Amino acid sequence: MELDIDLIDSKEGEKVEFSRVLLIRADGKTIVGSPYIDGAKVTAQVVKHYRGRKIIVFKYRPKKRYRRKRGHRQWFTKVKVLDISLPSELPR
């Protein structure tokens, strides 16, 4: 599974571990952390870094001759999830 996330400081092809896991669904059970699940990790590989679509920000005040047009492109990182490791003891 590939996901688009905000830019992270890793090179393309590098493996990354995310230890702050919020929710896991395994064997028909859903585990929700409070705020995170202890012992759960997600291992992913960085596929590429890229910039998203341009978003136009336009400010306008009627009858005041005030117009401002600016654009913004957000940086993203595409990661491929390789493994989701569950904690040794699943909370109930």
C-alpha positions as CSV (number, residue, x, y, z in Angstrom):
1,M,0.0,0.0,0.0
2,E,1.4,3.4,-0.9
3,L,0.5,6.6,1.1
4,D,1.2,10.3,0.6
5,I,2.4,12.0,3.7
6,D,3.9,15.4,4.6
7,L,7.6,15.7,3.7
8,I,9.9,13.7,5.9
9,D,13.7,14.0,6.1
10,S,14.7,10.7,4.4
11,K,16.3,9.8,1.1
12,E,14.5,7.9,-1.6
13,G,14.7,4.2,-1.2
14,E,15.5,4.5,2.5
15,K,13.4,2.5,5.1
16,V,11.6,4.5,7.8
17,E,9.9,3.4,11.0
18,F,6.8,5.0,12.5
19,S,6.4,4.2,16.2
20,R,3.5,6.5,16.9
21,V,0.6,4.3,15.7
22,L,-2.9,5.5,16.5
23,L,-5.1,2.6,15.4
24,I,-4.7,-1.1,14.4
25,R,-7.2,-3.5,13.0
26,A,-6.1,-7.1,13.2
27,D,-8.1,-10.4,13.2
28,G,-11.4,-8.5,13.3
29,K,-10.4,-6.5,16.4
30,T,-9.9,-2.8,16.4
31,I,-7.3,-1.3,18.8
32,V,-7.3,2.4,19.5
33,G,-4.4,4.0,21.3
34,S,-4.6,6.5,24.0
35,P,-3.0,8.5,22.3
36,Y,-0.7,5.8,20.8
37,I,-0.4,2.0,20.9
38,D,2.6,0.9,22.9
39,G,4.9,-1.5,21.0
40,A,3.3,-1.1,17.5
41,K,5.4,0.0,14.6
42,V,4.9,0.6,10.9
43,T,7.9,0.0,8.6
44,A,7.8,1.8,5.2
45,Q,10.1,2.6,2.3
46,V,10.3,6.1,0.8
47,V,9.3,5.9,-2.8
48,K,9.7,9.6,-3.9
49,H,9.4,13.2,-2.8
50,Y,7.3,15.5,-4.9
51,R,5.2,18.7,-4.8
52,G,1.4,18.7,-4.9
53,R,-1.0,20.7,-7.1
54,K,-0.8,24.5,-6.9
55,I,-3.4,26.0,-4.6
56,I,-4.4,29.6,-5.4
57,V,-4.9,31.9,-2.5
58,F,-6.9,35.0,-3.5
59,K,-7.7,37.9,-1.2
60,Y,-10.2,40.5,-2.2
61,R,-11.9,43.4,-0.6
62,P,-14.8,44.9,-2.5
63,K,-14.8,48.6,-3.3
64,K,-11.2,49.1,-1.9
65,R,-9.0,48.1,-4.9
66,Y,-7.4,45.4,-2.8
67,R,-6.5,42.2,-4.6
68,R,-3.7,39.7,-3.7
69,K,-3.1,36.5,-5.6
70,R,-0.6,34.0,-4.4
71,G,0.1,30.3,-5.1
72,H,1.3,27.5,-2.9
73,R,2.6,24.0,-3.6
74,Q,3.0,21.6,-0.7
75,W,5.9,19.1,-0.5
76,F,4.8,15.5,0.0
77,T,6.6,12.1,0.4
78,K,5.2,8.9,-1.1
79,V,5.9,5.9,1.1
80,K,5.2,2.2,0.6
81,V,4.1,0.3,3.7
82,L,6.2,-2.8,4.1
83,D,5.3,-4.2,7.5
84,I,3.0,-3.4,10.4
85,S,4.2,-5.0,13.6
86,L,1.8,-5.5,16.4
87,P,2.7,-5.3,20.1
88,S,3.5,-8.5,21.9
89,E,0.4,-8.3,24.0
90,L,-2.7,-6.8,22.4
91,P,-4.6,-4.5,24.7
92,R,-8.3,-5.4,25.2
